[in-house]
Amino acid sequence: MLEPKKTLIMRIYQILEDYSDENHPLKQQDIIDKLDADYGIECERKAVGRNLSYLQEMGLDIEICGRGAYLASRRFENSELRLLIDSVLGSRHVGAQYSKQLINKLAALGGKNFEGHVKHVYSIADWGKTAGKELFLNIELIDEAIEKGKKISFDYLKVGLDKEYHKSSSRKASPYQLVLHNQRYYLVLLDEKYQNVSYLRVDKMSKMKILKEDATPLREVEGYKNGLNYSRFSSGLPYMFNDEQVTVKLKCKNFMTDELGDWFGDGYTISPLDKNHFVATVTASKQAMLYWALQYNVNVEILSPEFMRDEIKSKIADMSNMYSNQRKR
């Protein structure tokens, strides 16, 4: 169906947004041809030139030169769009179908020329991703519940031997904050049953509902009088445990400086020990630090507190016994 000419100025801008950039300027005849092909609008060169001037007067960043006209700046630079696309690809909680939809939307913001350059960058089927069927709906419901100060209910899922999600428990909670950690969304909430602040994965929530009951204000929860300590999520929780935080001294091999930065940001201190080692001090979840130290085995030694050294020894002894026992046939 042919469009009325009163939409001309909007369509000229859309054509510039879709097809032009500094390396691909459009001459007036190019714009006329695309108006006819894409929207069924016929116009003269004068009308194109006049509307391009109007768009400039409106403050839009359109360059007109001897080679033609083009959109000089966009809401996102190509490098920013690539970063966002890579983030979607690397998100394990966003399923393949939703990833493709999001990437197509992001690529469209860069215009046809950008879309052509990113087609070879990704193949959704090659990335290991969870189904995440309810993730986006959960996020919307959580945002609404937090905004309205209401509790939520949901089923919490676990993966079974068949590699499928199955209901593990029914929960009722006061939601406080969504946190992106290690490429997964977690919800900070007060569990109604246990009355403790927990961190649960949003992609493992199902059948979520917003309840009529008012949520318990976070500042009324013991230990959270001052609200959430956001820096703790990056430096204090290498894994999402919410147990007691302790100050831990670690003897590390020199190459571990990069690893400490990746896990704890700038939330640690360093002092040289010898030519091959340094001592790092970090305050974090006790349980998380036990797992973290075991992960790096001989490259990290917990120096203090002593009770954590004892726990590490016990775990290592248990592992040694497990692997020393003759394997059952």
N, C-alpha and C positions, 0 to 999 in steps of 0.2 A: 504494500500500500504506500502511495506517495505521501510524503510528509509536507505539511504547510511550510511556506518560506519563513514564517515567524520563528521557526526553530533554527534558522540558518546559523546564527552566531554561536549557539550551543554546539551544533554539529561541527562547525569549523574548529572549535576548541577541542572537541573529542577526536577529530582527525589528527590534529597536531599532537594530542596526547598519545594516540595509538601508534602513529607512524613516524613521527619526527623526533630528531635529536640533533645535536651539533654535527654529527657525521651524516645525517640523513635529512637535510632541509627539503622542504616541499615548495615547488614553484606554484604559482597561482593555478596553472592548468592542472597540476597534480591534485590540488585540493578540489578543483571543479570535478575532475574525473572520479575522485573518491566519494564526493558528495552524491554523485549520480549513482555510482555502483553500490554504495553502502546504505544510502538513505532515500534514494529516488528523488533527490532535490536537484533542480536545474537552476543555475545562476550564471551571472556574467562576471568577468574579471573585476569590474569596478566594485561589485558587491563584495567579492572576496577581500579586496584591498581595504575597503571601507570597514568591514567587520574586523579585520586584523588590527586596524588602528583602534577601533573601539575596545578590543580586548586588551591592548597595551594601556589604553587610558584607564581601564578598570584595575590596573596594577598587576596584571598577569605577566610573567617573565617570558615574553615572546620576542625573539630576535628576528629582524627582517634585514636581509643582506642581499647581495647580488646573486647568491646561489639559491635564495628562496627564504622561507620562513620556517622557524622551528621553535619548539618549547625548550627554553634554555635551562630551566630547573624544574624539578618535580618534587612531590611530597617526600619521596625517598630516592637517594642516589642508588645507582646500580650496585655499588659495593655494599650498601646497607641492605638492599633486597637479597643479595647473595647470602649475607650473614643471617638474615631471617629465614631464608630457605634452608640453609644448613642447620639452623636450630630446629626447624620442624623435622628435618630428616633424622637428626640425632635424638629426637624425643621418643623414648621407648614407649611412653604412655599414650602417644597419638597413633592410632591404627593406620594401616596402609591406605584405606579408602579416604579417611579424613585428611591424612597427610597430602594425598594427591589433590584434594579439593583446596586445601589451604595454599599449597604451592602454586596451583593455577591462579588463585586470586592474587597472590603476591607477585607472580610473574606478570600478570596483566597490568599491575601498577607501573611497570617499567616500559610498557608499550610493546608493539609487535617486534621491534628490533631486539629488545631485551629478551623476549620470549624465545626467539630463535637461538639465542646464545646459551640458554640454560637447559634446553631439551636434552643435551648430552650429559648434563651434570648429574642427574639422578635417575635411578631406576628403583621405584618404591618396592618392588617385589624382592629386591636383593637385600633389603634392610630388615633385621629382626625387630618386629614390633608387636606389641600386644593389641588385642582387639579394640579395647577402649571404646566400646559401643556407647556407654552412658557418660563418658568423661565430660563432654561439653554440657550436657544437660545437668550433670552434678554440679559443675562450676557455676552455672546460672542459678541453680537452686540455692547453693551455698551463699553466693553473693546476695541473693534476695533475703535469705534468712538472717545473715549478719546485718544487713541494712535495716531490717524490721525488728531485730533483737529477739528472734524466735528460735526455739529448739528445732532440731531435725531428727528424723528417724531413718534408719537404713539397714540393709543387710550387709554384713561384711563378708567378703569372699576369700577363699584360699584356693590355690591350685592343687588339684588332686593328681593321682597317679596317671590319670588319662590326659594330663596336661590341660584340662579344662577348669574353669572357675566353678567352685561349689560354695554354697552358703556355709559359713562357719559360725556366725552368731548374728543375732538381731541387736541393734544398738539404738540408744537414744542419747542425744548429746547437745551441748551448747557450742555452736561453732564460733571461732574467733578470727582465724586468719588462714589464708592459703599461702603455702610456702613452696617454692620450686627448689628442690634439693636433689643433687645427683641425677638430674634429668627426669625427675618424677615430681608430681604434685602431691603434697601432703596437706592435710587439714589439721590445724591446731584446734583441739576441742577439749571440753570437759565431759568425760564419760559419766553418764548419769548413774550407772551401776557402781562403778568403782570410785567415783568422785575424785579422779585424778586427771591432770592435764596430759593428753596423749597426742601423738602424731600418727595419723592413719593415712594410708595411700588412697587418693581420691579415685583412681582407676579400679580399686577393689571394692568400691561402694556400689550397691544396687538397690533399686526400688526406693529411692530417697523421697522423703516427704517433708514439707515444712509443717510443723505443728503449731497449734494455737498457743501453747505454753510459752511464756516469756523465758528467754535464755538467762542463765545465771551470769551476771556481770563478771568479767575476768578479774577485776580488782577486788572482788569479794572472795576470790579463791586464795587459800593460804599460799604464800610465797609469790604471789603475783600482784601485790598491792600497787606496784609501779608499772604494771602492764608487762608486755613482752619485751625481752631484750633481743632486738633483731640481730645484733652482731653475733649473738650466740649461735644462730643458725648456720653462719658461715664458718666460724672458728671453733665453736664449742661442741658441734655435733657432726663429727666426721661420718657417723651413722646416726640414724634417727632414734636414739635412745633418750629417754627423759629422766634418767636417774640422777643421783647426786653428782655434782661437779666437783672435781678434785684438781689440785695443782700437781702436775706430773713432771719430773725431771727425766730426760731421755739422753742417753749416750748414742750419738748417731754417726754413721760414716759420712764423710764430707759431701758425697754426692746427694745425700738426703735433703740438702737445702731446697732443691726444686720440689721434692715431694711435700715437704712441710708447707711451702708456699701454696701449692695446689690445694692442700687439704685445709689449712688454717688461715690462709690469707696473710695478714700481718699480725695475727693474734698470738704471737709467740716471741720469745727472746732467745738469743744465741750467745754463747761464750765459747771461745776456742778451748780445746782440751789438749790435743797433741797434733802432730802433722797429718794424721789420718781421721781424726774425730773432733766433734764439737758436742757441747751439751746444750740441749734445747729445753725450755720451760714453757709449758702450755697448760691452760686450765680448760678442762673439758669433761664430758661424761665419763665416769669411771668405766662403765661397761664398754663404751665405744672405744676407749683407749686400750683396753685389753685386746679387743679384736684388732685394732689398728697396729699395735706392737707385734702381735702374732703374725699379721699379714707380712710384715717386713723382716721377720725372723732374725737372722744373724746380723742384719744391718742396723737394728735398733735394740737397745737394752734399756729397760726401765730401771732407773737408779733409785727413785723414790716416788711415792711412799712405799715402805717396806711391805705392807699388806698386799700391794699390787704385785710386787716381785714374787711373793709367796703364791699368789693366785696363778701367775704365769708359770711358775715351776710346777704347780699341781696340774695345770692343763697340759704342759709338755710331757709330764710323766704319764698322764692318761693316754695321750696320743702315742707315746712310745710303746706302752703296753698294748694298745690296740693294734699297732702295726707289727709288734714283735710276736704276738700270738699266732700260732699256725692257722692259716686260713682254712675255714671249713669248706669241705668239698661237697 
